[in-house]
Amino acid sequence: MELPDKKQLQNSYMRYADVRLATAKGIEVCLEDILSFLSPRPTVKGRIKDFDSYYKKYIKLLKQNPETMKAPLITDIIGIRVVCPFMVNLGEVQEIVDKHFTVIDTERKGSNYSYKEFGYESIHLLINIPRDIIEKYSYSGCDVAEIQIRTILQDAWAEVEHELVYKAEFTPFDMNMKRKLAAINASLSLADTIFQEIRDYQQQLHAESSKRREDFFDKLEENVDTFLFSDVELASETKAYTVWEQSKSNATIDDLLLNALYAHNRKDFDTAIKQYTQILSMNPQNNIISIIYSHRGMANFAQSCYEDAVTDFNKALEYDGKAYKAAYYRGLVKLVQRKWIEAVDDFTLSLAVNPYQPFCLYRRGHASYHNGDKIQALSDCEAALLLMPEFEDAMKFKKFILNRMTFV
């Protein structure tokens, strides 16, 4: 096997350095654009292989195929790394890349490791460099680029492994160190799995909480908005969310809460209230007590047990004086009870903690209107629209007020 002239190879390689940097940046910008709608948004980082790394890989491939007369094909001279917060994001990103680029090869690094082995996991996609990028920056001496898709922890492991194993030419005789590295890799893989499970649980909880709020506001509209308006149609304050199937497991506070929300959203309010009450009997922290009282208050409201609902919202504020949502919900109950002054006071209390609540301003406007204060009602409507210009219900309510105001 005849080794290449290193200096000549370097001169040839460096001739394209600037174009390759520009090409990597062009692909990076394109990826950032097509992934921008994802939440959380992944991080995109482009790079080109430096000559020393290129030469090392070049020689390694030559040794593996000493009979070949051609220069070895190195496909990751231009590389883009997409780093995602959670494991579920990896498939989302891969699907988007498949749609927007010509993918000529897909490799799942680490998928063939046994439980005794270590090594980073990563999705590697080999793409043709898009024609528009070549035309914009000129030909870079490369027809392909590599896109690597990893989680944050997979990326961290890859960086460390590259320094400790690849660059150091780590040998298979260093068994003690191999065991340590395998243990670290296993811990990071487990952490990725746990992070994803927590994320899934949060999304379940959010979906159930959102559905519960939707039902709450539906009942509010039935009791308040139809009373106020006869010729104006108002939309609901929240939209429908996916309802997850109930999952029963160990009776932790989190599990009891999720089960209570499932029951709440099935309109099995008696079961939901029992679950909320059971959580309260477990003596959780004050901020958790406040949240559970708010949930139970909404369940009581759904059963038209308005005084019980008010009592629960009172308790929520007793355990957390800054529980502005509890004050808001209590104000909504007061609206249904047509206690306009008390409703105004509750909405004002909620806004004192968090003034950036267009719905709270909107509802305070309702209470003020019923209390005969059209000026305050109009002011609250306009404030809500400043925070949320597309708030159609507030626009309609503002028009409603103006049509009923008389000016001297």
N, C-alpha and C positions, 0 to 999 in steps of 0.2 A: 504493500500500500504506500503510495507516494503522497506525502503531506503537501498541502498547498503552501505557496509563498505567503506568509502571514501578512507582510507589509502590503503586498499587492492586493490581497483579499480585503485588508482594512481600507485601502484607498477606494476600492470598488464599493465597499459597503457604505462608507461615509459619504459617498457622492450623493446618496439619496436621503441623507439624514433629515434635512430641512423639510423636504416634501413628505417624508413619512410622519414627522411630527404634525404637520398641517393636516395630513390625512387622518391621523389618529384623533386630532381635535375635531375634525369634521364629523367623524362617526360618533364621537362622544356627544357633540351638540345634537345630532340627529336622534340619538338614543334618549337624551334628556327630554327632548321634545315629545317623542312618542310615549314616554313613560310618565309624563308630567301629571296625568290625570289620576295616577295611582296614589292611594293614601293608606299607609305612609309611603312617601316617595323614596325610591331607592337612590343610592349615591352612585354616580357614574364617573369612572376615572380611566383616562386613556394614557398609554405609554408606548414607547418603542423599545425594543431590546437593545441594550448597549453592545458595543462590539465585543467586549470580553466575554459576555454571556453567549453571544452569537457564536463566537469562535469555539468556545468550549463545547457547545452543542453540536457544532459542525464536525469537530473531531470525533465526538462520541458517536455520531451517526456514521461517520466514515469507518470507524472501528467495527461497528455492527454489520456493515456491508462492505468488506474490503475489496470485493471483486467488482463493485460498480465503478463505472468510468464517469458517471455524472456527479455533479455537485449535489449533496443531499438537500432535500426539500425541507425547509424550516418554515412552518406555517404561522408561528406566533411572533414574527418580527414586529407586527403591529397588533397590539393587544388592548382590549377594552374590558374593564372589570365593572360589573354591576353588582353592588353590595346591597342586600335586602335585609330589613329588620327581622322578618319572620320566615319560617320554612315555607309557609303557604304562598309567599310572594314569589318563590323561585319558579313555580309552574306558570304563574301569571306573566312574569317577565319573559319566559321562554316562548310562551304562546304569542306574545306581542312581537318578539324578534322574528319568529317564524313567519308572521304575516307581512312584515315590512322589509325583510332582507331575504336574499337567496341563500338559504342555509344548505351547505353541501355535505356537512358531516356533524353529527352530534355524539358527544362522549360524556358519560357520567363518571367522572373520576371518583374513585373510592367505593363505587357500588359493588365491586367484587371482593372487597376486603372481608376476611373472616373476623370474628370477634377477638382473635388473638393478635391481629395486625393493626398497625396504625398508618395513618396517612390522611391528608385532607380530602374532603368531599367537595365536588364542584361540578357544575354543568358547563361543558366547553362546547361552544357552537362555532364552527368554521363557516365564515360567510364570504361570498364574493364581495369585494369592495364595490360599492354602488357606482354606476357609470357617471352620475352627476358629480360625485366627489372627485373622481379621477379627472373629469373635465375641468373642474374648478381649481384643483391643486396640482395637476399634472400627474404623470405616471410615477409611482413610487418604487418601482422595481418589484412590487408585490401584487399579486392578483387577489390574495385572500387576507383576511384578518381574523383574529380569534376573539370571541366574546366569552368571558367567563362570568358565570352567574353564581353567587354565593350568598350565604347569610353573613352577618357581621362576625359571628364567632368562627365560621368556616374560614373567613378571610383572615382573621387574626391568627388562626392555627396555620394557615398556608404561609403567612409571612414568617412566623417563627420557625416552622419546619424548613423553609427554604434556607434560612440562615444556619440552623443547627444541623441539618441533614444534608441537603443538596450541596451547598457551598463547601461544607466541611468534609464532604465525601465520607459520610458516616458509614462505618463498616458493619456487617452483620454479626461481628464478634462482640460488639458492645452491648451485651444482653441486658445488663442492669439499666443502662440508659434507655434501651428500647422499651423496657417495661415501664419506665417512668413516662416516656413520651406516649406510650399506649394508654396509660392511665389518664394523662392530661387530655388526650384526644377523646377518650370515652366520656370524661367529665364535660367537655365542651359540647359533645354530641347530645348528652343527656340534658344539658342546660338549654340547648336549642329546642329540644322536644318539650321541656317544661314551659319555656317561654311561649311556645305555640299553644300549648294546652291552656295557659293562663289567658292568652289572647282570645282563644275560642270561647272560653268561659265569659270573658268580658263582653264579647259580642252577643252571646246568648242573653246575658243579663241586660245589656242595653236594649236588645230587641224586645224583651219582655217588658221592661220598664217603659219603653216607648209605646207599646200597645196599651199598657195600662193607662198612660196619660191620654191616649187617643179616646179611650172609653170615658175617661173623666171629662174631657172637653165636649164629647158628644152629649153627655147628660147635661152639662152646663148650657149648651146651646138650646137644648130642648126646654130648659127652665128659664133662661134669661133672654136669649136673642129673639126667640119667637114672641116673647112678651113685649120686647122693645120695638121690633120691626114687624110690620105687616106687608110692606112692599119692597123690602130689601133682602136679598138672599146673601147670607154670609157663609163663607167656607169654614171648615174646621181648622183649628189652630195647629193640628198635627196631621201627618199622613199615615197611611197604614204601613206597618212593618211586618217582616216575616215572623211567624210564630214557630218557635222550636218545639219539638216534641219533648214531653216531660221525661226527665232522667232522675231516677231515685238512687241515692247512694248513701254514704255515711252521713249522719245527722250533724254536720257542722253548721255553723251560722250561714256560711255561703250557700250550702246545699238547701237548707231550710228556706232561705230567702228566694232562691231560684224556684223551688217547688211552690212557694207561696205565690210568686209572680205567675207561674203557670196556672195555678188555680184561679188567681185573680183574673187572668185574661180569658179563662173559660167561663167567667162569670159565676164561678163557685166561690162566692164571697165568704160564706161561713168557714169553709176550709182555709181560705187565705187568711182570714182574721185569726183563726186558731194557730196557724203557722207563725204569723207575725207575733202573736202573744207568746208563743213558745220561745221565739228568739229573745224577746224582752226578758223572759224568765231566766235566761242564761247569763244575765248581767254583763252584757258587752260594754265597750267603751261608750262614753257619753255621745260622741258624734255618731256612732252607730245606732244608739238608742233613738237619737233624734230622727235619723233616716227611717228607721222602722216605724216610729210613730207616724211619720208622714205617709208611708205606704198604707198603714192601717187606717189612717184618716181618709185616704182616697177610697179604700174598700168600704168604709162606713158611709161615705158620701154616695157611692154607687148604689147602696141599699136604701138611700133616702134617710139614713140615720144622721141627720144634720148636726144635732147637738153632740153626738158621739164623735163625729168627724171634727167638730170644732175643738172638743176636749183633746183629741189626739194631736191636732196641730198646735194647740196650746202647749202640750207636753214636748213636742218637737222643739218649739222655741225655748222652752224652759231649759232643755238640755243643751241647746246650741242657740245662743242669742243671735247668731249671724245666719241662721237657717232661712235665708230670704225666700226660698221656694215654699217653705211651710207657711210663711206670712202671706205669700201670694195665693196659695191654695185656700188658706183660711178666708182671705178676701173673696175668693170665688164662691165659697160656701155662703158668705154673707150676702153676695149678690143674689144667689138663689133664694135666700131667706128675705130678700128685699130690705136688708138692713144697710141702707146706702151709706150712711155716715161711717159706720164701722168698717164697711168694705173699703171706703176711701182711706181710712186710717191704716188698714192692713196693707193695701197696695203702697201707700206712702212709706210704711215701715220696710217693706221689701225693697223699694227703690232706694232707700237710704243706705242699704247694704250694697246693692248692685244697681246702679242707675241705668245700666245698659240693657234694659228689658223692654223691647217694644210691645210685647203682649201685655205686660203689666201696666204700662202707660195706657195702652188701648183700653184695658178693662177698668182702670181708674177713671178714664174718660166716661165709660158707661155709667159707673156709679155716680160720678159728678153730675152727669146729665139727668139721671133719675132724681138726684138731690136738688135739681133746679139750677145748677151752676153750669150753664152752657159755655161760658167763657173758659172755665177750667177744662171742660170736656174738649173744647176745640183746641186748647193749648196742648193737652195730652195727646190728642190725635196728631197734631203737627210734630210733636216731639217724637212720637213713635215712627212717623214717616221719615224723620231725619235719620233715625237709626236703621230703618228698613224701608227704603224708598219704594220697593215693589210690594209693600204690604197692602194688598187689595182691600181687605176688610177695613183697614183704617181709612183708606181713600173713600170707601162707601160711607163709612160712619161720618167722616168729615163733611161730605156732601149732604148727608142726612141732617147734621146739625145746622149747617148753613141755610138749608131750606126752611128751617124752623126758627131761625133767629130773626128778630126785627131790629132794625137800626133806626135811630132817630136822625 
